[in-house]
Amino acid sequence: MKKLWQKLIKPSSKYPIIALVLAGIGITLAGTFVVHKGFEATSTIEFCVSCHTMEQNYEEYKESIHFKNASGVQATCTDCHQPKDFPGKVFRKLEAAKDLYHHFVTGKIDTPEKFEDHRLGMAQTVWDRMSKQNSKTCKSCHSYDDMDHSKQSAQAAFEMKQAAAEDMNCIECHKGIAHELPNMAGGFQKDFEVLQAKAKSQGATAEKLYSLGEKDLFATADANGTVSGNLLPASEVTVLERDNDMLKVEINGWLEKEGRGRVLTEYMGKRVFKATIRGEVKENEQLIEELTDSATNIVWQNVTVEAWITADDMIDDIQPIWNYADDMYGATCTACHAAPTPDHFGANGWIASLNAMSAYYRLSKTEERTLLKYLQNHANDTGGAGAH
C-alpha cells in the first residue's frame, strides 16, 4: 500500500504536472457533462413513459390539472417524483433501478390487472417517500409563503393557513392529485384476514380474549339457540369454560341505572359500546359497584354478565386490532385531507365526528364500529393509549 501511495503522489517523469492537472480537469468536465446530459435525457416525460408499464400512469396524468390547466404551467413526472437537489436526484435515480428490474425481469405490473393488484403498494411507497421529504418536490412549486389566501375559497384558505402554520406535508391532503386513488381498503382488509387466521389458534387456550367482529351472545352452549345480545368488536372477555367450539365468557362493563340497561359500555359516562344484553343473559347480571358521574349526575352500575359465544374470531391481544384499525383510519380518513390524531376528540365526540364523515367513506358496519372503538379508546379522555 505504501509503494502504491508513493507512485500516486510521485511526480511523473513522462508527463508534465500541468498536463496531468489539465487531463484531470478535462476528465472531470467530461464526466460532469455526461452525467448532466444523462440526467437530462432520463428526466423527460418521453423517457418516463417509454416503458409500456407506465402507459396507465401517463393516461391518468393527462387527465390531471398538473398536465393541462388555465395557466399553461405543466408539472412533469420528475417535478413530482424527483427532488431538485443533486444528492436527492442521484438517490432517486438509483432507486429507479428497482423499477427497471421489475420491468425487464419480473414483469410485476406488465398487465392492467397486475397494475391494479399493486396500485395500493406503489402509491403507498410514493406517499411514504414524499412524507419523509416533507413534500419538498411539491413545495418547489407551491410555497406556503407565496400563497394569496384572498384568492382562495374560504374553506381552502382556512385549511391552507393551518397547513402553513404546521408546515404540513402536502401529501397528507392531496393524495390522488395526479393519478387515480387505489382501493384503500385493500391493505387493511388483508390485515383483517391475517388476524382471522391467527384467531383460529389463539382462541383455543387464552383466558383473556378480544373480539375481531360482532358476535351473538347465547345463554347456553348452543349456537343455534336464542340470541340474547351481541358482543361488539374489540371487546375484552374472560373465558370461564370451553365446550367444543363454544366459549362461556364473562363480560364486564357499565350500565346506566335508569332505563332498560341493555347497553354495556367500556367506561362510566362514555358511549364506548362493549355489548348489548337481553333475555337470559341480562337476567344473570351481577352488580359490582354503583357510582354517580359527577359531570352529568347520572348513576352508573358496573356489572358482569356470563354468556356463551362461538370460539371463532377471538384473539388474545388487543394491540393487533388497534394496528389494523389504525391502518383503516389512515386508508379511510386521510385520502382527502389530513385526519386529526385520535386524541383530538373525546370518546363521545368521536361519534359525531365519524358520523359526519360517513358519506365519504365505504366501510362495513363492523369495520366502522371497530374504527370508532379504536378512536374512542385512544381519545383525549380515555388516556389516549387504548387502556381499558
C-alpha positions as CSV (number, residue, x, y, z in Angstrom):
1,M,0.0,0.0,0.0
2,K,2.9,2.4,0.8
3,K,4.5,1.8,-2.5
4,L,1.2,2.3,-4.3
5,W,0.6,5.6,-2.5
6,Q,4.1,6.8,-3.4
7,K,3.5,6.1,-7.0
8,L,0.3,8.0,-6.9
9,I,1.8,11.1,-5.4
10,K,5.2,11.0,-7.1
11,P,5.6,13.5,-10.0
12,S,5.5,11.8,-13.4
13,S,8.8,11.6,-15.3
14,K,7.0,11.1,-18.5
15,Y,4.3,13.8,-18.4
16,P,4.5,17.4,-17.1
17,I,2.5,18.0,-13.9
18,I,0.4,20.7,-15.7
19,A,-0.6,18.2,-18.4
20,L,-1.8,15.8,-15.8
21,V,-3.8,18.5,-14.0
22,L,-5.4,19.6,-17.3
23,A,-6.2,16.0,-18.1
24,G,-7.8,15.6,-14.7
25,I,-9.9,18.7,-15.2
26,G,-10.9,17.5,-18.7
27,I,-12.0,14.1,-17.4
28,T,-13.9,15.8,-14.6
29,L,-15.7,18.2,-17.0
30,A,-16.4,15.4,-19.5
31,G,-17.8,13.3,-16.6
32,T,-19.9,16.1,-15.3
33,F,-21.3,16.8,-18.9
34,V,-22.1,13.1,-19.4
35,V,-23.9,12.9,-16.0
36,H,-25.8,16.1,-16.7
37,K,-26.9,15.0,-20.1
38,G,-27.8,11.6,-18.7
39,F,-30.0,13.1,-16.1
40,E,-31.5,15.5,-18.6
41,A,-32.3,12.7,-21.0
42,T,-33.8,10.5,-18.3
43,S,-35.9,13.2,-16.8
44,T,-38.3,13.8,-19.7
45,I,-41.9,12.7,-19.9
46,E,-41.0,10.8,-23.1
47,F,-38.4,8.8,-21.3
48,C,-40.6,8.1,-18.2
49,V,-43.4,6.7,-20.3
50,S,-41.2,4.8,-22.8
51,C,-41.9,1.7,-20.8
52,H,-45.4,0.2,-21.6
53,T,-45.9,-0.3,-17.8
54,M,-46.1,3.4,-17.4
55,E,-48.9,3.9,-20.0
56,Q,-51.7,3.7,-17.5
57,N,-50.0,6.2,-15.2
58,Y,-49.5,8.5,-18.2
59,E,-53.2,8.4,-19.2
60,E,-54.2,9.2,-15.7
61,Y,-51.7,12.1,-15.5
62,K,-53.0,13.6,-18.8
63,E,-56.4,14.0,-17.1
64,S,-55.0,15.9,-14.2
65,I,-54.5,19.6,-13.6
66,H,-50.8,19.1,-13.5
67,F,-50.8,18.2,-17.2
68,K,-53.2,20.8,-18.5
69,N,-54.6,23.9,-16.8
70,A,-55.6,27.5,-17.3
71,S,-52.1,28.9,-16.7
72,G,-50.4,26.5,-19.1
73,V,-47.8,25.6,-16.5
74,Q,-47.2,21.8,-16.6
75,A,-45.6,19.7,-13.9
76,T,-43.8,16.8,-15.4
77,C,-43.1,13.4,-13.9
78,T,-39.8,14.4,-12.4
79,D,-41.2,17.6,-10.9
80,C,-43.2,15.4,-8.5
81,H,-41.1,12.3,-8.3
82,Q,-37.5,13.6,-8.4
83,P,-36.0,16.1,-5.9
84,K,-34.3,19.2,-7.4
85,D,-31.2,19.0,-5.2
86,F,-28.3,16.9,-6.7
87,P,-28.0,14.3,-3.9
88,G,-31.7,13.7,-3.9
89,K,-31.8,13.4,-7.6
90,V,-28.9,10.9,-7.6
91,F,-30.5,8.8,-4.9
92,R,-33.9,8.8,-6.7
93,K,-32.2,7.7,-9.9
94,L,-30.6,4.8,-8.0
95,E,-34.0,3.9,-6.5
96,A,-35.4,3.8,-10.1
97,A,-33.1,0.8,-10.9
98,K,-35.6,-1.3,-9.0
99,D,-38.3,-0.2,-11.4
100,L,-36.2,-1.3,-14.3
101,Y,-35.6,-4.6,-12.7
102,H,-39.3,-5.2,-12.3
103,H,-40.0,-4.0,-15.8
104,F,-37.4,-6.2,-17.6
105,V,-37.1,-9.2,-15.2
106,T,-40.2,-9.8,-13.0
107,G,-42.9,-8.2,-15.1
108,K,-44.5,-7.2,-11.9
109,I,-47.0,-4.7,-13.4
110,D,-46.9,-5.6,-17.1
111,T,-50.7,-6.0,-17.4
112,P,-53.5,-3.8,-16.3
113,E,-54.7,-6.5,-13.9
114,K,-51.2,-6.7,-12.3
115,F,-51.0,-2.9,-12.1
116,E,-54.3,-2.7,-10.2
117,D,-53.2,-5.5,-7.8
118,H,-50.1,-3.5,-6.9
119,R,-51.5,0.0,-7.2
120,L,-52.0,0.5,-3.4
121,G,-48.5,-0.7,-2.6
122,M,-46.9,1.5,-5.3
123,A,-48.9,4.5,-4.2
124,Q,-48.0,3.9,-0.5
125,T,-44.3,3.8,-1.5
126,V,-44.5,7.2,-3.2
127,W,-46.6,8.7,-0.3
128,D,-44.1,7.5,2.2
129,R,-41.2,8.9,0.2
130,M,-42.9,12.3,-0.1
131,S,-43.8,12.3,3.6
132,K,-40.1,11.6,4.6
133,Q,-39.0,14.5,2.4
134,N,-41.8,16.8,3.8
135,S,-43.2,17.0,0.2
136,K,-40.2,19.0,-0.9
137,T,-40.9,18.3,-4.6
138,C,-44.4,19.8,-4.2
139,K,-43.1,22.8,-2.3
140,S,-40.5,23.5,-5.0
141,C,-43.5,24.9,-6.9
142,H,-46.1,25.5,-4.2
143,S,-44.8,27.7,-1.4
144,Y,-46.9,28.4,1.7
145,D,-45.3,31.9,1.9
146,D,-46.2,32.9,-1.6
147,M,-49.9,31.9,-1.4
148,D,-52.5,34.7,-1.7
149,H,-55.3,33.4,0.5
150,S,-57.7,36.1,-0.6
151,K,-57.8,34.3,-4.0
152,Q,-58.7,31.0,-2.4
153,S,-62.1,29.8,-1.3
154,A,-62.9,30.4,2.3
155,Q,-62.6,26.7,3.1
156,A,-59.3,26.4,1.2
157,A,-57.9,29.5,2.8
158,F,-58.8,28.2,6.3
159,E,-57.1,24.8,5.6
160,M,-54.0,26.3,3.9
161,K,-53.4,28.7,6.7
162,Q,-53.5,25.9,9.2
163,A,-51.3,23.8,7.0
164,A,-48.8,26.6,6.6
165,A,-48.6,27.1,10.4
166,E,-47.7,23.5,10.9
167,D,-45.6,23.2,7.7
168,M,-47.7,20.2,6.8
169,N,-46.9,17.6,4.2
170,C,-48.8,18.3,1.0
171,I,-49.4,14.6,0.6
172,E,-51.5,14.5,3.7
173,C,-54.4,16.2,1.9
174,H,-53.6,15.8,-1.8
175,K,-53.4,12.1,-2.5
176,G,-54.7,11.3,-5.9
177,I,-53.8,14.7,-7.3
178,A,-52.2,13.3,-10.5
179,H,-53.2,9.6,-10.5
180,E,-56.3,7.6,-9.6
181,L,-56.5,6.7,-5.9
182,P,-56.1,3.0,-5.2
183,N,-58.6,0.9,-3.4
184,M,-57.6,2.0,0.0
185,A,-59.5,-0.9,1.7
186,G,-57.2,-3.5,0.2
187,G,-54.5,-3.1,2.7
188,F,-56.4,-3.2,6.0
189,Q,-58.8,-5.9,4.7
190,K,-55.8,-8.1,4.1
191,D,-54.6,-7.3,7.7
192,F,-58.0,-8.5,9.0
193,E,-57.7,-11.8,7.1
194,V,-54.3,-12.3,8.8
195,L,-55.9,-11.6,12.2
196,Q,-58.7,-14.1,11.5
197,A,-56.1,-16.8,10.7
198,K,-54.3,-16.1,14.0
199,A,-57.5,-16.2,15.9
200,K,-58.1,-19.8,15.0
201,S,-55.2,-20.9,17.2
202,Q,-55.2,-18.1,19.8
203,G,-58.9,-18.5,20.8
204,A,-58.2,-22.1,21.9
205,T,-56.2,-21.5,25.1
206,A,-56.0,-17.9,26.2
207,E,-58.0,-16.7,29.2
208,K,-58.4,-13.1,28.0
209,L,-59.8,-12.7,24.5
210,Y,-60.8,-9.8,22.3
211,S,-63.4,-9.9,19.5
212,L,-62.4,-9.2,15.9
213,G,-66.0,-8.6,14.9
214,E,-69.6,-8.7,16.2
215,K,-70.7,-11.9,17.9
216,D,-74.0,-13.2,19.1
217,L,-74.4,-13.9,22.8
218,F,-76.2,-17.1,23.9
219,A,-77.5,-18.2,27.3
220,T,-76.4,-21.8,26.6
221,A,-73.6,-23.6,24.7
222,D,-75.9,-23.8,21.6
223,A,-75.1,-21.5,18.6
224,N,-78.5,-22.3,17.2
225,G,-80.3,-21.2,20.3
226,T,-82.0,-17.9,21.1
227,V,-79.7,-14.8,20.7
228,S,-79.6,-12.9,23.9
229,G,-77.4,-10.0,22.9
230,N,-74.3,-9.0,20.9
231,L,-70.6,-8.6,21.7
232,L,-69.2,-5.6,19.7
233,P,-65.8,-5.5,18.0
234,A,-62.6,-5.0,20.0
235,S,-64.2,-6.0,23.3
236,E,-62.5,-7.9,26.1
237,V,-63.9,-11.1,27.6
238,T,-62.7,-13.5,30.3
239,V,-63.0,-17.2,29.3
240,L,-64.8,-19.3,32.0
241,E,-65.4,-22.6,30.2
242,R,-64.9,-24.3,26.9
243,D,-67.3,-26.7,25.2
244,N,-66.1,-27.8,21.7
245,D,-66.5,-24.7,19.5
246,M,-68.2,-22.6,22.2
247,L,-66.8,-20.4,24.9
248,K,-68.5,-19.4,28.1
249,V,-67.3,-15.9,28.9
250,E,-67.7,-13.1,31.4
251,I,-68.2,-9.6,30.2
252,N,-67.5,-6.6,32.5
253,G,-69.0,-3.2,31.7
254,W,-71.0,-0.2,32.8
255,L,-74.8,0.3,32.5
256,E,-77.0,3.4,33.1
257,K,-79.1,2.5,36.1
258,E,-82.2,4.3,34.7
259,G,-83.9,2.9,31.7
260,R,-83.7,-0.6,30.2
261,G,-79.9,-1.1,31.0
262,R,-79.2,-3.1,27.9
263,V,-76.0,-1.4,26.6
264,L,-72.7,-2.2,28.3
265,T,-70.1,0.4,27.9
266,E,-66.3,0.3,28.4
267,Y,-66.2,3.3,30.7
268,M,-68.6,5.1,33.0
269,G,-70.3,8.1,31.3
270,K,-68.7,7.4,27.8
271,R,-70.5,5.8,24.9
272,V,-67.8,3.3,24.1
273,F,-70.1,0.4,23.5
274,K,-69.0,-3.1,24.5
275,A,-72.1,-5.3,24.3
276,T,-75.9,-5.3,24.2
277,I,-77.6,-7.8,26.6
278,R,-81.1,-9.0,26.9
279,G,-83.2,-12.1,27.8
280,E,-81.4,-14.8,29.9
281,V,-78.0,-13.1,29.6
282,K,-79.4,-9.9,31.1
283,E,-81.0,-11.9,33.9
284,N,-77.7,-13.3,35.2
285,E,-76.2,-9.8,35.6
286,Q,-74.1,-9.3,38.7
287,L,-73.6,-5.8,40.3
288,I,-70.1,-4.9,41.3
289,E,-70.4,-1.2,42.3
290,E,-72.7,1.8,41.7
291,L,-71.3,5.3,41.0
292,T,-72.6,8.7,40.1
293,D,-71.0,10.5,37.2
294,S,-70.2,14.0,38.6
295,A,-70.4,15.6,35.2
296,T,-74.0,14.5,34.5
297,N,-75.3,13.2,37.8
298,I,-76.3,10.0,36.0
299,V,-76.0,6.9,38.1
300,W,-73.9,4.1,36.6
301,Q,-73.6,0.4,37.6
302,N,-70.5,-1.7,37.0
303,V,-71.7,-5.2,36.2
304,T,-70.7,-8.6,34.9
305,V,-72.7,-11.0,32.8
306,E,-72.0,-14.5,31.6
307,A,-72.8,-15.7,28.1
308,W,-71.8,-18.2,25.5
309,I,-70.1,-17.2,22.2
310,T,-68.6,-19.2,19.3
311,A,-64.8,-19.5,19.5
312,D,-64.0,-18.1,16.1
313,D,-62.7,-14.6,15.5
314,M,-61.3,-14.2,19.0
315,I,-57.7,-13.1,19.6
316,D,-55.6,-12.9,22.7
317,D,-54.1,-9.4,22.3
318,I,-55.8,-6.1,21.6
319,Q,-52.8,-4.4,20.0
320,P,-53.1,-6.2,16.6
321,I,-56.7,-5.0,16.4
322,W,-55.6,-1.4,17.2
323,N,-52.9,-1.7,14.5
324,Y,-55.5,-2.9,12.0
325,A,-57.9,-0.1,12.9
326,D,-55.1,2.5,12.7
327,D,-54.3,1.3,9.1
328,M,-58.0,1.5,8.4
329,Y,-58.1,5.1,9.8
330,G,-55.1,6.1,7.6
331,A,-56.6,4.5,4.5
332,T,-60.1,5.8,5.0
333,C,-59.8,9.2,6.6
334,T,-56.6,10.6,5.0
335,A,-57.4,10.0,1.4
336,C,-59.0,13.5,1.0
337,H,-57.5,15.5,3.9
338,A,-55.2,15.3,6.9
339,A,-57.0,13.4,9.6
340,P,-56.8,14.5,13.3
341,T,-55.0,12.3,15.7
342,P,-57.2,10.0,17.8
343,D,-56.6,12.2,20.9
344,H,-58.0,15.2,19.1
345,F,-61.5,14.5,20.4
346,G,-63.1,12.9,23.5
347,A,-64.7,9.4,23.3
348,N,-68.2,10.8,22.9
349,G,-67.0,13.5,20.4
350,W,-65.7,10.9,18.0
351,I,-69.2,9.5,17.5
352,A,-70.4,12.7,15.8
353,S,-67.1,13.3,14.1
354,L,-67.1,9.9,12.4
355,N,-70.8,10.2,11.6
356,A,-70.2,13.4,9.8
357,M,-67.7,11.7,7.5
358,S,-69.7,8.6,6.8
359,A,-70.9,9.8,3.4
360,Y,-67.3,10.0,2.2
361,Y,-66.0,6.5,3.1
362,R,-67.2,3.0,2.3
363,L,-66.9,0.7,5.4
364,S,-69.0,-2.2,6.5
365,K,-70.9,-1.7,9.7
366,T,-68.4,-3.9,11.6
367,E,-65.4,-2.0,10.2
368,E,-67.0,1.3,11.1
369,R,-67.6,0.1,14.7
370,T,-64.1,-1.2,15.0
371,L,-62.7,2.1,13.8
372,L,-64.9,4.1,16.2
373,K,-63.8,1.8,19.1
374,Y,-60.2,2.4,18.2
375,L,-60.6,6.2,18.1
376,Q,-62.6,6.3,21.3
377,N,-60.1,4.1,23.2
378,H,-57.3,6.5,22.1
379,A,-59.3,9.7,22.8
380,N,-58.2,12.5,25.0
381,D,-60.4,11.4,27.9
382,T,-59.7,7.7,27.9
383,G,-56.0,8.0,28.4
384,G,-55.0,8.3,24.8
385,A,-53.4,4.9,24.7
386,G,-56.3,2.5,24.4
387,A,-56.0,1.4,28.1
388,H,-59.1,-0.4,29.4
